[in-house]
Amino acid sequence: MRDYEALIIVKAAGTEQELARQSTHLEEPIKKVGGNVESNQHMGRRRLAFRIARQTEGHYFLLRFRAPTAQVGELDRLYRLNESVVRFMILSAEEVSGPPPAPEPSTPALAKAGSAPPSARRR
C-alpha cells in the first residue's frame, strides 16, 4: 500500500445534491480496488484552460488515498469509464512532494569557483 493523490475534474452541470453524490462516486473505485480514502476535498468550480469534451468549466476534487500499487492501473481504467469525469491525474505521494531541495552552497565552495574577494582581484 502506498499513498496517492488524485486530481479529478468532473462535469460542471448539475445541482449541489448531484455534486455531493458525484463526490461519493469518486471514492467508490478506490474502495473497489482495496484502497481507503483519507480525504476528499472539493476545490470548487473553475474555468478550464481549454475546452475538454465540450466542457468549458468543471468541478475539481482532490482525493488523498492509500491503495495497493498493483491496482493503480485498474483504478485508472475505472476513472476512464466514468462518464462524468472530464480529466484526472493520479500521482504517488513521492511525485507530489517532489525531489528534496538542493543543499545551499557553502562559502568555501564559492571561493573555489573563482569568486575571490575584491581586494584579491587584479586591476
N, C-alpha and C positions, 0 to 999 in steps of 0.2 A: 504494500500500500504506500502510495506517495501522495503528496499534497499537490493540488492543481488549482488553477483559476480558469474560469471560462467567461468570456465576454460575449454576450448573446444579444443580437438586435432582433426584435420581433416587430411585426407589422403594427403600425400606429392606429389602425382602425379598431374601434370597439369602446365599450364603456369601462368604468372603473372595476365593475364586477368581473367582466371578461378578462381584464388585465390581471386581477388577482388570481383568477383561475389559470391563466397562462403562466403566471409565476410558479404555481404549484406543478403545472405540467412540465416545466423546465427541469424540475427536480426528479421527476419520475425515471427518466433514462439513467440517471446516476445511481439511483437505488436499484434499478433493474440489473445493472452490471455488477452489483455488490459493493457499491461505494456509499458514503454517507456525506450529506451536505452540512458544512459547518456554518455557512452564511449565504444568504440570498439577498442582495442589495439592489433595489430598483433605483437606477440612476436618472430616471426621468425620460421625457420625450424630447428628442433632439432632431434637428435637421441633418440629413445625410449630406456628405460632401458631394456625392454624385448619385444619380438615380440607380437604384438596385431593384430589379424585378418590379418595375413600375412604381416603386415606393420612393418618396422624397423625404419622409420622416419615419422614425422608428423609436420604439421604447428600448432602452438599454438596460440590461441586467448583468450584474457581476456576481458570479457564483464561486465560492471557495469550497472545495470539497476534497475528500480523500477517496482514492479508488485504486484498484489493482492495475498495475502498469500494463498488463496484457489485455485489459478490457477497454483501454482508451480508444482503440480503433473501432470497437463496437459502439462506443459512446458517440464517436464522430459520425458513424453511419446512422444512428438513431436521430441525431440532430439534423442531418441532411434530409431525412424522410419527413420531418416535421414541417408542414406547410406554412405555419405561422412564423417560423424562423427565417429571417431575411439573410443574416450573416452570423457567424460565430467563430470564435478562436479559443482553442484550449491550449494553455501553457502550463508547464510544470512550475512549481514554486521557485526552483533554481533559475529558470529563464526569466521569471518576473523580477526577482531581486537583482539579477544582472551579475556581472563579474565583480570581484572585490575591488575596491578602489586602489589605484596605483599609489605606492608609497611616495611621500614628498622627498625630493632630492635634498640631501644634506649640504651644508656649506662646503665641506672638503670635496665633494663631488663636483661642485660648481667650479672650484679652483682648478681642478684637473681639466675641466672642459675649456679652459683658456680665458676665463674671466678673472683676470688679475686686478688688484686694486689700482685705482687711477695713478697713484704715485709710482707704481712699478712699470707703467707703460712707457715706451719710447716716444720721443717727440720728434 
